[in-house]
Amino acid sequence: MNPALGLSVLRRRAAAAAVPRIAAARQARSYATKQPSPVAQFYKTFTRPIGKVLVLAVFTYQVAYWTWTKLEADEHRAEADATIAALESTVNEYKKTKDGKKDMP
């Protein structure tokens, strides 16, 4: 077989195989220059700021909720302590009254 003939056959095969690659590259370039949709552009632009605002809103809500819960617990504890103090004073008065009656006879 003639080496030049074999080389030309290989060149034709390589050229034929390269045509789909070139067409695929041209097709990819046409997609690369396509403008994104307005919805996609909106999300690309505002996703991070909206996410930051949502995270800060949740954080603020949690801080306010924790503060409110703490204040309510403190108020409940103060009311319970006041009730206990009032009951203790009532019990002490009853003890004094009872001790005073025992001493009388």
C-alpha positions as CSV (number, residue, x, y, z in Angstrom):
1,M,0.0,0.0,0.0
2,N,1.2,3.5,-0.8
3,P,2.0,5.5,2.3
4,A,0.8,8.7,0.7
5,L,-2.5,7.1,-0.1
6,G,-3.0,5.9,3.5
7,L,-2.1,9.4,4.8
8,S,-4.7,11.0,2.6
9,V,-7.4,8.6,3.8
10,L,-6.5,9.4,7.4
11,R,-6.7,13.1,6.7
12,R,-10.1,12.8,5.2
13,R,-11.4,10.8,8.1
14,A,-10.0,13.3,10.6
15,A,-11.6,16.2,8.7
16,A,-14.9,14.4,8.6
17,A,-14.7,13.7,12.3
18,A,-13.8,17.4,13.0
19,V,-16.9,18.8,11.3
20,P,-19.4,17.7,14.1
21,R,-17.0,19.2,16.7
22,I,-16.9,22.5,14.9
23,A,-20.7,22.5,14.5
24,A,-21.0,21.7,18.2
25,A,-18.6,24.6,19.1
26,R,-20.6,27.0,17.0
27,Q,-23.8,25.9,18.6
28,A,-22.3,26.3,22.1
29,R,-21.2,29.8,21.2
30,S,-24.7,30.8,20.0
31,Y,-26.0,29.7,23.4
32,A,-23.3,31.6,25.2
33,T,-24.3,34.9,23.6
34,K,-28.0,34.4,24.4
35,Q,-29.3,37.0,26.9
36,P,-30.8,35.5,30.1
37,S,-34.4,35.9,30.8
38,P,-35.6,38.8,33.0
39,V,-36.7,36.4,35.7
40,A,-33.2,34.7,35.8
41,Q,-31.6,38.1,35.8
42,F,-33.7,39.2,38.8
43,Y,-32.8,36.1,40.8
44,K,-29.1,36.5,39.8
45,T,-29.1,40.1,41.0
46,F,-31.3,39.9,44.1
47,T,-30.9,36.4,45.6
48,R,-28.1,37.3,48.1
49,P,-29.7,40.6,49.3
50,I,-33.1,38.9,49.8
51,G,-31.4,36.0,51.6
52,K,-29.6,38.4,53.9
53,V,-32.8,40.3,54.7
54,L,-34.6,37.0,55.5
55,V,-31.8,35.8,57.7
56,L,-31.7,39.1,59.6
57,A,-35.5,39.1,59.9
58,V,-35.5,35.6,61.4
59,F,-32.6,36.6,63.8
60,T,-34.5,39.7,64.9
61,Y,-37.6,37.7,65.5
62,Q,-35.8,35.2,67.6
63,V,-34.1,37.9,69.7
64,A,-37.5,39.6,70.2
65,Y,-39.2,36.3,71.1
66,W,-36.4,35.3,73.5
67,T,-36.6,38.8,75.2
68,W,-40.4,38.6,75.5
69,T,-40.2,35.1,76.9
70,K,-37.6,36.1,79.5
71,L,-39.6,39.2,80.6
72,E,-42.8,37.0,81.0
73,A,-40.9,34.5,83.0
74,D,-39.4,37.2,85.2
75,E,-42.9,38.7,85.7
76,H,-44.4,35.2,86.5
77,R,-41.6,34.6,89.0
78,A,-42.1,38.0,90.7
79,E,-45.9,37.3,91.0
80,A,-45.2,33.8,92.4
81,D,-42.7,35.2,94.9
82,A,-45.2,37.9,96.0
83,T,-47.9,35.3,96.4
84,I,-45.5,33.1,98.5
85,A,-44.5,36.0,100.6
86,A,-48.2,36.9,101.3
87,L,-49.0,33.3,102.2
88,E,-46.0,33.1,104.5
89,S,-47.0,36.3,106.3
90,T,-50.6,34.9,106.7
91,V,-49.2,31.7,108.1
92,N,-47.0,33.6,110.5
93,E,-50.0,35.7,111.7
94,Y,-52.0,32.5,112.3
95,K,-49.0,31.0,114.2
96,K,-48.8,34.2,116.4
97,T,-52.6,34.1,117.0
98,K,-52.4,30.4,117.9
99,D,-49.4,30.9,120.2
100,G,-51.2,33.8,121.9
101,K,-54.3,31.7,122.6
102,K,-52.2,29.0,124.1
103,D,-50.6,31.4,126.6
104,M,-53.9,32.8,127.8
105,P,-55.4,29.9,129.9
